[in-house]
Amino acid sequence: MSTTLHIKNMVCPRCVSVVREKLTGLGLRVTRVELGEAEVADDPPTCRESIGTGGKAASN
């Protein structure tokens, strides 16, 4: 199962790199990152839990 994350305020290639790095650092299996969106090979509850431990809010 994969989950698409919608991410606000991504405006440049550096944002793509940082988002990929941060999601990977949270233990998520990143499959794709584009401006405004990332896809991870994890289910939604796992994503919310991992992102929440990083100090950010995640919602459906």
DSSP file (Angstrom, degrees, kcal/mol; ACC not computed):
  #  RESIDUE AA STRUCTURE BP1 BP2  ACC     N-H-->O    O-->H-N    N-H-->O    O-->H-N    TCO  KAPPA ALPHA  PHI   PSI    X-CA   Y-CA   Z-CA
    1    1 A M              0   0    0      0, 0.0     2,-0.3     0, 0.0     0, 0.0   0.000 360.0 360.0 360.0 142.0    0.0    0.0    0.0
    2    2 A S        -     0   0    0     39,-0.2     2,-0.4    29,-0.0    39,-0.2  -0.890 360.0-149.4-122.8 158.6    1.2    3.5   -0.7
    3    3 A T  E     -A   40   0A   0     37,-2.9    37,-2.7    -2,-0.3     2,-0.5  -0.988   7.4-144.2-128.0 133.2    0.2    6.9    0.7
    4    4 A T  E     -A   39   0A   0     -2,-0.4     2,-0.5    35,-0.2    35,-0.2  -0.869  14.7-158.3 -97.9 126.7    0.3   10.2   -1.1
    5    5 A L  E     -A   38   0A   0     33,-3.9    33,-2.3    -2,-0.5     2,-0.6  -0.892   6.7-147.0-104.0 131.1    1.1   13.2    1.2
    6    6 A H  E     -A   37   0A   0     -2,-0.5     2,-0.5    31,-0.2    31,-0.3  -0.884  19.1-167.4 -99.2 124.5    0.1   16.7    0.1
    7    7 A I    >   -     0   0    0     29,-1.9     3,-0.6    -2,-0.6     2,-0.1  -0.952   8.9-141.8-122.8 122.5    2.7   19.2    1.2
    8    8 A K  T 3  S+     0   0    0     -2,-0.5     3,-0.1     1,-0.2    28,-0.1  -0.399  75.2  22.1 -79.3 156.0    2.2   23.0    1.2
    9    9 A N  T 3  S+     0   0    0      1,-0.2     2,-0.7    -2,-0.1    -1,-0.2   0.672  71.0 146.3  66.4  23.9    4.8   25.6    0.4
   10   10 A M    <   +     0   0    0     -3,-0.6    -1,-0.2     1,-0.1    -3,-0.0  -0.831  10.4 154.0 -87.4 118.2    7.2   23.4   -1.7
   11   11 A V        +     0   0    0     -2,-0.7    -1,-0.1     1,-0.1    24,-0.1   0.476  49.0  32.7-127.3  -4.5    8.5   25.8   -4.3
   12   12 A C  S >> S-     0   0    0      1,-0.1     4,-1.3     0, 0.0     3,-0.7  -0.948  81.5 -98.2-150.9 167.3   11.9   24.6   -5.5
   13   13 A P  H 3> S+     0   0    0      0, 0.0     4,-1.9     0, 0.0     5,-0.1   0.823 119.1  61.2 -58.7 -31.8   14.1   21.6   -6.1
   14   14 A R  H 3> S+     0   0    0      1,-0.2     4,-2.6     2,-0.2     5,-0.2   0.883  99.4  56.1 -63.1 -37.3   15.8   22.1   -2.7
   15   15 A C  H <> S+     0   0    0     -3,-0.7     4,-2.7     1,-0.2     5,-0.2   0.908 104.8  52.6 -59.5 -41.9   12.4   21.6   -1.1
   16   16 A V  H  X S+     0   0    0     -4,-1.3     4,-2.3     1,-0.2    -1,-0.2   0.922 110.8  47.3 -59.8 -45.3   12.1   18.2   -2.8
   17   17 A S  H  X S+     0   0    0     -4,-1.9     4,-2.4     2,-0.2    -2,-0.2   0.919 113.5  47.0 -62.9 -44.8   15.5   17.1   -1.5
   18   18 A V  H  X S+     0   0    0     -4,-2.6     4,-2.8     2,-0.2     5,-0.2   0.915 112.0  49.6 -66.8 -43.1   14.7   18.3    2.1
   19   19 A V  H  X S+     0   0    0     -4,-2.7     4,-2.6     2,-0.2     5,-0.3   0.931 112.1  48.4 -62.0 -45.1   11.3   16.6    2.2
   20   20 A R  H  X S+     0   0    0     -4,-2.3     4,-2.3    -5,-0.2     5,-0.2   0.933 113.6  47.8 -59.2 -45.8   12.8   13.3    0.9
   21   21 A E  H  X S+     0   0    0     -4,-2.4     4,-2.2     1,-0.2    -2,-0.2   0.916 113.8  46.1 -61.8 -45.5   15.6   13.5    3.5
   22   22 A K  H  X S+     0   0    0     -4,-2.8     4,-1.2     2,-0.2    -2,-0.2   0.912 113.5  47.5 -68.0 -43.1   13.2   14.3    6.4
   23   23 A L  H  <>S+     0   0    0     -4,-2.6     5,-2.1    -5,-0.2     3,-0.4   0.913 113.4  48.3 -65.2 -41.4   10.6   11.6    5.5
   24   24 A T  H ><5S+     0   0    0     -4,-2.3     3,-1.8    -5,-0.3    -1,-0.2   0.899 107.9  56.0 -63.0 -40.4   13.4    9.0    5.1
   25   25 A G  H 3<5S+     0   0    0     -4,-2.2    -1,-0.2     1,-0.3    -2,-0.2   0.753 101.6  57.5 -63.4 -24.9   14.8   10.1    8.4
   26   26 A L  T 3<5S-     0   0    0     -4,-1.2    -1,-0.3    -3,-0.4    -2,-0.2   0.451 124.4-104.9 -83.9  -0.8   11.5    9.4   10.0
   27   27 A G  T < 5S+     0   0    0     -3,-1.8     2,-0.2     1,-0.3    -3,-0.2   0.564  74.0 141.2  90.7   8.9   11.7    5.8    8.8
   28   28 A L      < -     0   0    0     -5,-2.1     2,-1.1     1,-0.1    -1,-0.3  -0.589  56.0-123.5 -84.9 148.7    9.2    6.1    5.9
   29   29 A R        -     0   0    0     -2,-0.2    12,-3.3     2,-0.0     2,-0.3  -0.764  30.5-156.0 -93.4  94.8    9.9    4.4    2.6
   30   30 A V  E     +B   40   0A   0     -2,-1.1    10,-0.3    10,-0.2     3,-0.1  -0.548  23.5 170.1 -77.5 128.4    9.8    7.2    0.1
   31   31 A T  E     +     0   0A   0      8,-2.9     2,-0.3     1,-0.4     9,-0.2   0.671  66.9   5.6-108.1 -25.5    8.9    6.3   -3.4
   32   32 A R  E     -B   39   0A   0      7,-1.7     7,-3.4     2,-0.0     2,-0.4  -0.963  52.9-172.5-160.6 139.6    8.4    9.7   -5.1
   33   33 A V  E     +B   38   0A   0     -2,-0.3     2,-0.3     5,-0.2     5,-0.2  -0.985  17.0 158.5-136.3 127.7    8.7   13.4   -4.2
   34   34 A E  E >   -B   37   0A   0      3,-3.1     3,-2.0    -2,-0.4     2,-0.3  -0.840  57.0 -63.6-132.9 171.0    7.5   16.2   -6.4
   35   35 A L  T 3  S+     0   0    0     -2,-0.3   -24,-0.1     1,-0.3   -26,-0.1  -0.439 124.7   2.6 -59.5 121.4    6.7   19.8   -5.7
   36   36 A G  T 3  S+     0   0    0     -2,-0.3   -29,-1.9   -28,-0.1     2,-0.3   0.379 125.8  65.6  86.0  -3.2    3.6   19.7   -3.4
   37   37 A E  E <   -AB   6  34A   0     -3,-2.0    -3,-3.1   -31,-0.3     2,-0.3  -0.999  48.6-177.1-154.2 144.9    3.5   16.0   -3.1
   38   38 A A  E     -AB   5  33A   0    -33,-2.3   -33,-3.9    -2,-0.3     2,-0.5  -0.992  13.4-151.9-139.1 147.4    5.3   12.9   -1.8
   39   39 A E  E     -AB   4  32A   0     -7,-3.4    -8,-2.9    -2,-0.3    -7,-1.7  -0.979  13.4-173.7-121.4 131.9    4.4    9.3   -2.0
   40   40 A V  E     -AB   3  30A   0    -37,-2.7   -37,-2.9    -2,-0.5     2,-1.1  -0.936  30.9-127.8-125.0 148.7    5.5    6.7    0.6
   41   41 A A  S    S+     0   0    0    -12,-3.3     2,-0.3    -2,-0.4   -39,-0.2  -0.327  79.7  94.7 -90.3  52.3    5.2    2.9    0.6
   42   42 A D  S    S-     0   0    0     -2,-1.1    -2,-0.2   -39,-0.1   -14,-0.0  -0.947  79.6-102.2-137.2 156.7    3.6    2.9    4.0
   43   43 A D     >  -     0   0    0     -2,-0.3     4,-2.1     1,-0.1     3,-0.4  -0.406  39.4-103.5 -78.9 159.7   -0.1    2.8    5.1
   44   44 A P  H  > S+     0   0    0      0, 0.0     4,-2.8     0, 0.0     5,-0.2   0.860 118.1  52.4 -53.5 -44.6   -1.8    6.0    6.4
   45   45 A P  H  > S+     0   0    0      0, 0.0     4,-2.3     0, 0.0     5,-0.2   0.912 110.6  48.8 -60.5 -39.4   -1.7    5.2   10.2
   46   46 A T  H  > S+     0   0    0     -3,-0.4     4,-2.5     2,-0.2     5,-0.2   0.908 112.1  49.4 -63.8 -41.4    2.1    4.5    9.9
   47   47 A C  H  X S+     0   0    0     -4,-2.1     4,-2.9     2,-0.2     5,-0.3   0.939 111.3  47.9 -63.1 -48.4    2.6    7.8    8.1
   48   48 A R  H  X S+     0   0    0     -4,-2.8     4,-2.4     1,-0.2    -2,-0.2   0.915 113.9  47.8 -60.5 -42.7    0.6    9.8   10.7
   49   49 A E  H  X S+     0   0    0     -4,-2.3     4,-1.7    -5,-0.2    -1,-0.2   0.933 114.4  45.5 -64.0 -46.5    2.5    8.1   13.6
   50   50 A S  H  X S+     0   0    0     -4,-2.5     4,-0.7     1,-0.2    -2,-0.2   0.914 115.6  45.7 -64.6 -44.2    5.9    8.7   12.0
   51   51 A I  H ><>S+     0   0    0     -4,-2.9     5,-1.6     1,-0.2     3,-0.8   0.890 109.8  55.9 -67.6 -38.4    5.2   12.3   11.0
   52   52 A G  H ><5S+     0   0    0     -4,-2.4     3,-1.5    -5,-0.3    -1,-0.2   0.857 102.7  54.8 -61.5 -36.1    3.7   13.0   14.5
   53   53 A T  H 3<5S+     0   0    0     -4,-1.7    -1,-0.3     1,-0.3    -2,-0.2   0.715 100.6  61.7 -70.8 -18.5    6.9   11.8   16.2
   54   54 A G  T <<5S-     0   0    0     -3,-0.8    -1,-0.3    -4,-0.7    -2,-0.2   0.426 122.5-106.2 -84.8   0.8    8.8   14.4   14.0
   55   55 A G  T < 5S+     0   0    0     -3,-1.5     2,-0.3     1,-0.3    -3,-0.2   0.636  83.1 114.9  87.4  14.6    6.8   17.2   15.7
   56   56 A K      < -     0   0    0     -5,-1.6     2,-0.3     2,-0.0    -1,-0.3  -0.838  65.4-115.4-116.8 155.0    4.5   17.9   12.7
   57   57 A A        -     0   0    0     -2,-0.3     2,-0.4    -3,-0.1    -9,-0.0  -0.682  28.3-171.6 -87.6 141.6    0.8   17.5   12.3
   58   58 A A        +     0   0    0     -2,-0.3     2,-0.3   -10,-0.1    -6,-0.0  -1.000   8.7 170.9-133.1 134.2   -0.6   15.0    9.8
   59   59 A S              0   0    0     -2,-0.4    -2,-0.0     1,-0.0     0, 0.0  -0.901 360.0 360.0-137.3 166.8   -4.2   14.7    8.8
   60   60 A N              0   0    0     -2,-0.3    -1,-0.0   -12,-0.0    -2,-0.0   0.468 360.0 360.0 -73.0 360.0   -6.3   12.9    6.2
